Each structure stands twice: as structure tokens, then as C-alpha cells.
């Protein structure tokens, strides 16, 4: 009977329930009917949640395996712990708000954006991380092979999109229009985190083409959470 039950649980993909059931039988634990059902259901729920988080983390493809607990609040970084605490509950994603992280190279912008993305995955959100230049290169290539619509839809449907190293190159027409499409389709529906060495005041020049730059920044910046990091490069200190 034990082997039959385990086989059926595994066939139905109730892996957490099967593991808990086998442990309970082998441990010769005594349960009432209600306690056994509750224990099995709880085990299956926890197993599915763990596997879902693992899938989200693997799909996000973060640059850093960063955790919120590892963020440093050393004096001089200009990083407000109160603001970070508010962001780590990921309620900004529920409200479809953006986060803009700026500061000189090496101060931890990518680490913080990855940590927030990692936290979102653990909260059950679908997240995608991209180096900004690599994303736009990928979209250009997809235009050539006919997969652009699929790629742009994949980007736009994420609960949280993390764009790292924004503004390293000025945008050409094709990149600018792709960026506008992403921002427009996600506006007030999904959230985006952008990290950049450039202050937000310089983004207008990087995007170029005044009318389009205005449209993009109006949707990105208004109501966004702003983190302006300062200090020396953490890589240099290491």
C-alpha cells in the first residue's frame, strides 16, 4: 500500500506530499486523519512554492546572487535603510512603480537591483534581468530573424524588469523605438528597475529625439523611487 500510494503521488507530481508521507510512515509517527491530511497538504504546498521560486530565479538570470541581507549601509553611500525596507516588501510591484538607481561605477547599483529582483522572486513575482545594451542588441537581432514580437512580449509580461548599466551608449533610432515600446506597454501595469552611472537629468540626452525622450521619461521617472548612491568604488576597496 505504501509503494502504491507513493507511486500514485509521484505520477500526479505530488512530490512534496510523497516525501512527507514516506517520512511519516518510516518514522512511525502517529497522526489523526485530520492531522495527516493537513501535514501532507502543507508539505505539498511548501514544495511547490520552493520549486516556483527556483524557476523564477533561474529564469531571471541575475548578474549577482545578491540578497537584501547582504546590502551594506555604510556611511557615505547615501543609502537610506528606511527606503530600502519599504522596497523589500515588494509592494512597489503591486503598485506598478519604478525604481531608479544611480551613482558612479562600482558603488553597488547592480548588486542592489539584483537583490531587489531576488527578493521579488521569493515573493512569487516573475522577474527578468538584462544588461541594457545586451537587451537592445538582442532585440535588434530578433528583428532580423523574425522573433521580435516573441522577444518583446517576453520582456513586457514580466512583473519586474531589471535594466542594468543603462546609458552607456547613446540610443539610435531602432533602440529608441524599442525602448519606447517596452516603457509604454509596461506603464502603470508592471514595474521596472533601472540602474545607471548617469544621473537621471542626463538620460534625456542619451535617449535623444526630444519628443520620444519626453514620452519615455514621463512614464519612467514620475512617481518612481529614486536611489542616488555615492562614495568610492566597492571593487576598488576590495
N, C-alpha and C positions, 0 to 999 in steps of 0.2 A: 504493500500500500504506500509506503514511504517513497519508494522508487517511482511508482506510478504518478503520485502527486507531484514529485519534483520534475518528472518528465513533462507533465502537462503544464506546469507553471513556466518552465523554460520554453516550451513550444509557444505559449502565449506571450512570451517575453516579459514575464513577471520575475525578473532576475533578483530584485531586492527581496521580494516575498519568498522566493525559493531559498535564498541564502539564510534568511531569518528562520524559516520553517525547519531547515536542516539543522541549524544551530540549536533551536529549541528542542528538537527530538533527541539529538545527540547529547544535549546537556540534561536530558530527562527532567526538564522544568515542568512545573505544574501550573496550568492556566485554566481559568474558567473559559467557556465558549466565547463570551464577550471579550475577555482579555486577549485570547488568542487571535481573534479577528482584528481587534484594534492593533495589536502588535504587528501582524502581517501587513495590514493596510499602511501603517506608519512606515514600516521598513520599505515597502514598495514606493511610497511617495518620496521618501528621502533619497532612494536610489535614483529615481527618475529626475529629481531636481539636480542631483550631483552630476548625472550624465548630461543634462541640458546645459549646465554651467560649463562643463568641459567642452561641449560642442561650440558654445558661444565663444569661449576663449580661443579655441583652435581656429575658428572662422575669422576672428578679429585680426589675428596676425600682428600683435603688438610688437613694437620695436624693443621695448623693455618689459621684462617680467616685474612690473612695478606694483607695489601695494601702498595703500593710503598710509598704513602704519609706518612706512619707511621714509615718508616725507620729512625733511628737516625744516625746522622753523627757526634756524639760527638768526640772530640779529643781523641786520644788513641785507637780508634777502627781500625785504618788503613783502613778505608773505603773511597775510592775516589768517591766523588759525581759525577765527570765528567764521570767516568767509568759506574756508575750506571745509569746515564742519558742516556748514549748510549745503555745500555742494555734494558731499559724500553720501548724503541720504538719497541722492539722485532725483529729488523732487523737481529739479530744473528740467529733467527729461519729460516728466509728466506735464509740465507747463510749456514744453516745447521752446525752451530758452537756450540761447547760445552761451558759450564760454570762450573768451578771447584771452590768450596768454602771451604776453610779450616780454622781451628782455634780451640782453646781449647773449652772445653764444656761450654755451657751457653752464648756464645758471640753473638748468634743470627744467626747462619748459617741456621737453619731450617726456621726461620722467613723470611730471605731474599730469600731463594729458593722458599718458598711458595708465597711470594709477587710477584716474577717474574713469577711464574706459574699462579697466579691470573690475572696478567696483560696480559699474553698470552691468557687466556680465554676471556678476554674482547676484545682482538684484533681478536677473531674468531678462534683461534687455539685449537686443541684437545690436552688436557694435562692429564697426569696420574701421580699421586704422590704415592710413596711407601717408607716405611721404607725398607732399602735394605735387611736386614735379613728376614723380613716377606715376601718379594717378592720371595727370593730363597727358603724359606720354602714352600711357595705356589706352586712354580714350581716343587719341589720335590714331593709334594702330588699329583700334576696333572699327574706326571709320572705313579703313581700307579693306578689312576682311568681312564687313557686314554685320559685326556683332555689337555695334554701338548701342543700339536700343537695349539689348540684354545687359550690357555693362552699366549703362546709365540707370536702368531700373534697379539693378542690384545695389548701386550706391544710394539711390534715393529712398529705398524702402527700409534702410537701417534705422533703428530707433535713435542711435547715436553715431555720427560720423566724426572721426578724428582726423583732421588735416594738419600734418606736422611740417615744419620748415616752410611755411607759406611766405612768398615774396622774395625768394632768392633770385628769381628771374622775372623780368617784365613779361606780361602776357601778350601773345599775338592774338589775332582775330579769332582763330579757331578755339584757342584755350579760353579766351574771354567769354565766348558764347556758351561753351560747355559749362563754365563756372556759373554763369547766369542761370542756365537751365537747372543746375543742381540746387542753387540757392533758392530759386523761385519755387521749385517743386517741394522743397523741404520747409519753406517759410511757414511758421505758425502750425506746423504739423509734426516736424521732427526736430531734433537738437543737433547742433554741430559744435565741436571744439576745434579752435584754430590756434596754433602756436606759431609765433613769428619773431625773428630778430628785429624786425622793423616796428616802430610804434604805429598804432592804428592810423595816425594822421598821415603816414606815408603810404598807406595802402592804395589810396586813390591814384597815385602816380604809377604804382606797379600794375594795377588793373588797366589803366588807360581808357581812352574813349569816354569822355566825360559823362554822357548820358547813361551808358551801361554801368560805369563805375558808381554813379549815384544810385542806380537801381539796386546793385549788389550790396553796397554798404548800408543803404537804408534798411534792408532786410536783415543783414548780419549784425549790425552794431547796435541799433536801437533796442534797448531793454536787455542787452547782453551783460553777463557778469564779466568784469574786467580784472585781470591779474597782471600787474606790471612788475616783474621781477627785477631785482638789482643785485649788484655785488660782483665779485670776481668769479671766473670760471671754476666750477667744481672739479673739472677734469685737471685743471692746472694745479689745484690744491692737492689732488691725489698724487 
